[in-house]
Amino acid sequence: MRDSIPSNWRKSPSIGGPTARKAIWKKNKATLWYYPSAQKTYKEPLFLIYSLVNQPFILDLYPGASMIESFVQNGYDVYLLDFGIPGYEDSHITIDHYIVDYIQKGVQRTLRHAKADEITLIGYCLGGVFATLYAAIATESIKNLILVVTPIDFSELPSFNRWLTALRDENISFDHLFDAYGVLPAPLIEAGIRSITVPVYYTQYLALLQNSNNKEYVERWKRFNDWTKGHIPFVGQALKQFVNDYVRDNKLVNGEIKIKGKNVLLKNIDMNLLVVAAKNDELVPPSLSEPIMNLVSSNDKQFQLVDGGHTTMTAKKGALPNYLQNWLPERSTLIGEEV
């Protein structure tokens, strides 16, 4: 067991969250944050990868509504790779760079810092795609791979099949836009996300009005609203790769992706696998996530469909979310347990 968190560790800044953390590695704009458990119970640290579209503080949103808080309260040391906010000087960065230079190096740093032999890798949305790519080429030992609302198979896009057909027929292309901007500004990213989900929305404001006398609710609402509107710029070269190779050509499912010369084959993924999708997810419907189940070599693999939408993946009051309450402890090694 571990003593309580040192009092001289600062709390996260406003763009962070309430859980105490410490930066242990930096590269360019990226930071690897370490969140220690006061009562460490399990050997394998959790390595979290979030999307490039929003800031990752949604994972540590508010006391009592924080995924990271629930992890550390349940005995897990947590490491979060925050890619940061890119500038125009980063316009050369590709998906290959994110996988090898950031994620793989971050995992290596995590294993050294945690004095661990294995990790549990958790990817959210596009971060789940990156986690999948890395897991397929990793030389480091990954015990568990958890993919949350992660798009894998783009053979069909239920709400945007006309766009997909136009892309595949080469009737439209966004390459000139990606090249011209270099790094796409945040308002453009937000407009694109809104066009896919809900262009005009007001229900959350009605909810705020109904709960306006509840101070805790209002504070939590403000924080969630900051995250919702806090889209960040997206590197054009990486987005061009994603749109052309992953969405248009579906190369990940077809086994045609290479990361810095290494073949990315989903059959190379043989660790314990949990895939989580949300029933009402308009951005990443379950049909984009589930096909990976038939493409990996994992003997222990599970697909879970949960209620809610794309942004409902939070924990409450320090408890692990339902889809992890049994799955994760059963596949984690207790400290002192014989392997």
Secondary structure, 3 states (H helix, E strand, C coil): CCCCCCCCCCCCCCCCCCCCCEEEEEECCEEEEEECCCCCCECCCEEEECCCCECHHHHHCECCECHHHHHHHCCCCEEEEECCCCCHHHCCCCHHHHHHHHHHHHHHHHHHHHCCCCEEEEEECHHHHHHHHHHHHCCCCEEEEEEECCCCCCCCCCCCHHHHHHHHCCCCCCHHHHHHHCEECHHHHHHHHHHHCCCCCCHHHHHHHHCCCCHHHHHHHHHHHHHHCCECCEEHHHHHHHHHHHHHCCHHHHCCEEECCEEECHHHCCCEEEEEEECCCCCCCHHHHHHHHHCCCCCCEEEEEECCCCCCCCCECCECCHHHHCHHHHCCCECCCCC
